Structure formats: structure tokens, C-alpha cells
Amino acid sequence: MTNAQTTDPGRRSPFGAIRAIDYTVIFVRDMAAMRHFYEGVLAFPLLRELSPNWIEYGIGPNTLALARPSRTATDAPIPAGSASLQLAFKVAAAEVDQCADELVRQGVALLSPPTDQSFGHRTLFFRDPDGNLLEVYAEI
């Protein structure tokens, strides 16, 4: 089926009712290391622990979950050192540098220190223990 066959300008998709991303799941390789990072280093508030295989953190109105794969357990693993996702966390402009200082204090390597970008963001990039790319940014 081509894109033209699946797109009907008069048809309203039921997915148009989606208003937000409710939660995001990171499938983890090393739950202990990831949990230490998100709770200890980033100090995300624990929302709930449904099992040793599913941990949830409350971030504003959103939930970030760490999970050991179940439905995707037979998928080929992401190669070590490869990011499978990027998460961007929005803060106030002055807090980008404070976050960078805290990461360095906690021994986390920065991929890119706080930098003013031409598109109006101040950004900071680093990785979690599983290699996922994390960004702290502010609009400037």
C-alpha cells in the first residue's frame, strides 16, 4: 500500500485524539546502574516500583519508567555504546549550568558542556549508564 492509498484527506484518524505522551519507557540493560543514575545522580523522585523490573519516576506531569524488556525480550539488544533514545529535560536558563556542575561533581562525563545554540537553546549533553543520550536545555 502506498502513502497515497493510506491517506484520505476527508478521513479523521482516531489517533488525532491523542493529547500527550503519558509515559516513556527506557528498556534497560543494567537496572541497578540505571536506577542509581536516575535516582542518585539526577535525583528524580521515585513515583512507584511495580516490581524489580519496572520503576517509575515522576517528572512534572509525565512518568519516566525504567523496565527490563518483556514483550521485546527476544529483540536483538542495542549494541553497547549505542544510544537507543534521546531525552531532553527542560529547565530555566541558569539551571543548565547548575546541572552541568552537579553532573561533573557526580563523576558523569559531559558530551557537550553548556552551550548557547543558534536556534535559541542553551544545551548540555551527557549519557546515562546504558548509553542513552540525555539533554538538559533551556530556551534563551
N, C-alpha and C positions, 0 to 999 in steps of 0.2 A: 504494500500500500504506500503510495506517495504522500508527501505532506499535503498536496492539494486535495487528495481524496479524504484526508482525515480532518481538514479544516473547512468548516461550514460557517461563513460569516453570520448566518442567522441563528446558529445553534449556540446556546449558552452552556458552557461547561459547568458541571456540578462542582468542579474544583475552584470555581470563582467564589465560592462561599468561604474559602479559607481566609482567615484574617490575621493569623500569626503563626510563628513557629513556637509550639508549646514547649517542646524539649528537644535537646540534642544529645545523642549518644556517641560516646567515644568508645570503640571496641579496643580494649587494652591488651597488651602483651604481658605486662607485669603489673598486676593490680596493686601490690604493696608499694612499689615505687611511684606509681601514678597517684595513689591515694595520698602518700606522703607529700608529693609535689602540690597537688591541688588543695589539700587541707593545711599542710605545714608551711609551704613556701608562699603560695598565693593566698592562703588564709580564707578560702571560700567556705561559707557556712554550710555545714552538713544539714541537708534537709531531711533525708531519711536513708536508711540502709535496709533495702528489702531482703537482701541476702549477701553473703560474701562475694557474690558475682554481680551485684547491682548496687551502686552507691549513687545517691543524688545530692547535688548542691543547688542551693537557691541563689540565683544571680538576678537581682531585680525581679521582674515578673516571669523570668524564664528558669528552666531547670536544665542543668548540665549533668548528665549521667555518665558514670564510668561502668562499663559492663564487659564481662568475659563473653566472647561470642557464643551464641547458642544456635539460632537459626542459620547463622553464617559460619558455623564451626568447621564445615568442610571446605570453605573457600581457601584458596591459596593465601598464605599470610603476606602482608605487605612486607617487602624486604626491610631488614633493619637499616636504619639511617634514612629511610624514605618517609616523608610526611604523607599521611593519608587525608589530612584535612588542615584547614587554617581557621582559627577562631580569632575574631577581633573583639576586644573589650574596650568600650568607650569610657573615657574619664575626662575630667577637666584638664585644661592645658598644663597647669603647674604639676598635676599629678603624674604626668608621663615621666618626668624626671625623677620624681619620688619613687615610682615603681621601678625604674631602672636602678636606682641606688639600692633598693631593697633586694632586687634580684641579684645584684653583684654581692651584696652583703651575705646572701644565702648561698653563694657559690654557683649561681646559674650563669652560664656563658651567654652573652648578648650576641645575636647575629648582626644586629644593627642598633647602635645606640640611638637615643632620642635625636630625631632628625626632622626638620621642617621640610615638608614636601611642597612642590609647586602647586599641587591640587588642593591646598588648604588644610592639610592634616599634619600634626606632629606625631610621628610614629616611633615605635620601639618594637623590635622583633627578637624572639627567642624561641626555644623549643622545650617541649615537655619531655619526660623521660622516654616516651615511646617515639620521639622524633617529630611529633606534630608541630606545625608552625603556629606560634601564638603571637598576636599583635596587641599592643596597648596603644590606643591612639586618642587624640583629641582634635576637635575642629579648631582651627586658629584663623 
